[in-house]
Amino acid sequence: MSAKLVTPSEEYKDSFIEALREGFKRGVETEKTEEEIAEIENDFTGYLEKTRAQDQSGTILCPDGNTYERVPSSDYWLVLDDTFIGSISLRHRLNEFLIQFGGHIGYGVRPGFRQQGYGTLMLRLCLDEARKIVKDTRALLTCAEDNTGSRKIIEANGGILEDKLDFDWHEGTVLRYWIEL
Ligand SMILES: CC(C)(COP(=O)(O)OP(=O)(O)OC[C@H]1O[C@@H](n2cnc3c(N)ncnc32)[C@H](O)[C@@H]1OP(=O)(O)O)[C@@H](O)C(=O)NCCC(=O)NCCS
């Protein structure tokens, strides 16, 4: 059976928790502490609900210290049978922050499954979803200049480099890529 994208669900709880203990994180997130993991484990239904609640409107405090409109998003997990491999978030549109940093799509592969092509596959499958959901004709992806794995994933999926940006609130240069939808 090959890996597929699914909506986060209870079915993958054990494997997801195992991934968090392995140090799984997405993009600019920090690794979860044992205390945070235990909280997620004890109320996994609540955790999934919170993940889904991010689809709601309102505002969000971004890493530059400013508040922006919260855009709708969909989270997917890449799984193989009942094993959680990685997670990818699709923002349905951009706001003033995301157009500079973050873009339409952010992802992470759990440490034990890296460098096996799953990151490249996960973005390819997510672009298929983006073609159904995103109204723009192209998707923006951003990554740190020194993140070789992420750069290769974006380029393998047709990413065309737009520019390189530096921010006073973020360490290192950020690359912005467009992918045709
Ligand atoms: C970046 C990340 C998603 C890569 O996932 P992955 O499953 O290892 O990616 P792939 O296996 O599809 O690798 C794609 C290419 O990058 C290369 N690669 C992956 N990780 C690499 C690394 N750390 N150093 C150098 N090359 C790397 C692979 O060898 C492969 O090269 P190839 O196409 O020439 O064969 C994963 O390391 C991760 O989750 N990191 C933490 C979160 C993160 O950085 N998210 C992206 C934010 S923009």
Ligand as a Chemical Component Dictionary entry (heavy atoms), coordinates in Angstrom:
data_LIG
# 
_chem_comp.id                   LIG 
_chem_comp.type                 NON-POLYMER 
_chem_comp.pdbx_formal_charge   0 
_chem_comp.three_letter_code    LIG 
# 
loop_
_chem_comp_atom.comp_id 
_chem_comp_atom.atom_id 
_chem_comp_atom.alt_atom_id 
_chem_comp_atom.type_symbol 
_chem_comp_atom.charge 
_chem_comp_atom.model_Cartn_x 
_chem_comp_atom.model_Cartn_y 
_chem_comp_atom.model_Cartn_z 
_chem_comp_atom.pdbx_ordinal 
LIG C1  C1  C 0 12.521 19.515 5.180  1  
LIG C2  C2  C 0 11.823 18.158 5.329  2  
LIG C3  C3  C 0 10.324 18.365 5.174  3  
LIG C4  C4  C 0 12.346 17.205 4.252  4  
LIG O1  O1  O 0 11.532 16.043 4.219  5  
LIG P1  P1  P 0 12.047 14.688 3.534  6  
LIG O2  O2  O 0 10.960 13.701 3.621  7  
LIG O3  O3  O 0 13.359 14.331 4.102  8  
LIG O4  O4  O 0 12.231 15.141 2.017  9  
LIG P2  P2  P 0 12.576 14.194 0.777  10 
LIG O5  O5  O 0 12.958 12.845 1.260  11 
LIG O6  O6  O 0 11.454 14.279 -0.196 12 
LIG O7  O7  O 0 13.878 14.886 0.210  13 
LIG C5  C5  C 0 13.897 15.780 -0.898 14 
LIG C6  C6  C 0 15.349 15.991 -1.309 15 
LIG O8  O8  O 0 16.013 16.734 -0.292 16 
LIG C7  C7  C 0 17.135 16.000 0.197  17 
LIG N1  N1  N 0 17.215 16.246 1.628  18 
LIG C8  C8  C 0 16.273 16.026 2.558  19 
LIG N2  N2  N 0 16.714 16.415 3.770  20 
LIG C9  C9  C 0 17.963 16.889 3.574  21 
LIG C10 C10 C 0 18.947 17.409 4.440  22 
LIG N3  N3  N 0 18.729 17.545 5.761  23 
LIG N4  N4  N 0 20.129 17.798 3.901  24 
LIG C11 C11 C 0 20.351 17.681 2.584  25 
LIG N5  N5  N 0 19.460 17.192 1.706  26 
LIG C12 C12 C 0 18.285 16.794 2.208  27 
LIG C13 C13 C 0 16.817 14.556 -0.123 28 
LIG O9  O9  O 0 17.981 13.771 -0.177 29 
LIG C14 C14 C 0 16.151 14.693 -1.469 30 
LIG O10 O10 O 0 17.139 14.937 -2.437 31 
LIG P3  P3  P 0 17.002 14.384 -3.932 32 
LIG O11 O11 O 0 15.696 14.918 -4.461 33 
LIG O12 O12 O 0 18.185 14.941 -4.617 34 
LIG O13 O13 O 0 16.974 12.908 -3.803 35 
LIG C15 C15 C 0 12.122 17.517 6.712  36 
LIG O14 O14 O 0 13.514 17.499 6.911  37 
LIG C16 C16 C 0 11.474 18.253 7.877  38 
LIG O15 O15 O 0 10.342 17.963 8.249  39 
LIG N6  N6  N 0 12.186 19.219 8.490  40 
LIG C17 C17 C 0 11.660 20.002 9.621  41 
LIG C18 C18 C 0 10.514 20.909 9.234  42 
LIG C19 C19 C 0 10.818 21.767 8.019  43 
LIG O16 O16 O 0 11.930 22.239 7.822  44 
LIG N7  N7  N 0 9.779  22.006 7.202  45 
LIG C20 C20 C 0 9.863  22.805 5.992  46 
LIG C21 C21 C 0 9.685  24.222 6.333  47 
LIG S1  S1  S 0 9.798  25.246 4.864  48 
# 
loop_
_chem_comp_bond.comp_id 
_chem_comp_bond.atom_id_1 
_chem_comp_bond.atom_id_2 
_chem_comp_bond.value_order 
_chem_comp_bond.pdbx_ordinal 
LIG C1  C2  SING 1  
LIG C2  C3  SING 2  
LIG C2  C4  SING 3  
LIG C2  C15 SING 4  
LIG C4  O1  SING 5  
LIG O1  P1  SING 6  
LIG P1  O2  DOUB 7  
LIG P1  O3  SING 8  
LIG P1  O4  SING 9  
LIG O4  P2  SING 10 
LIG P2  O5  DOUB 11 
LIG P2  O6  SING 12 
LIG P2  O7  SING 13 
LIG O7  C5  SING 14 
LIG C5  C6  SING 15 
LIG C6  O8  SING 16 
LIG C6  C14 SING 17 
LIG O8  C7  SING 18 
LIG C7  N1  SING 19 
LIG C7  C13 SING 20 
LIG N1  C8  SING 21 
LIG N1  C12 SING 22 
LIG C8  N2  DOUB 23 
LIG N2  C9  SING 24 
LIG C9  C10 SING 25 
LIG C9  C12 DOUB 26 
LIG C10 N3  SING 27 
LIG C10 N4  DOUB 28 
LIG N4  C11 SING 29 
LIG C11 N5  DOUB 30 
LIG N5  C12 SING 31 
LIG C13 O9  SING 32 
LIG C13 C14 SING 33 
LIG C14 O10 SING 34 
LIG O10 P3  SING 35 
LIG P3  O11 DOUB 36 
LIG P3  O12 SING 37 
LIG P3  O13 SING 38 
LIG C15 O14 SING 39 
LIG C15 C16 SING 40 
LIG C16 O15 DOUB 41 
LIG C16 N6  SING 42 
LIG N6  C17 SING 43 
LIG C17 C18 SING 44 
LIG C18 C19 SING 45 
LIG C19 O16 DOUB 46 
LIG C19 N7  SING 47 
LIG N7  C20 SING 48 
LIG C20 C21 SING 49 
LIG C21 S1  SING 50 
# 
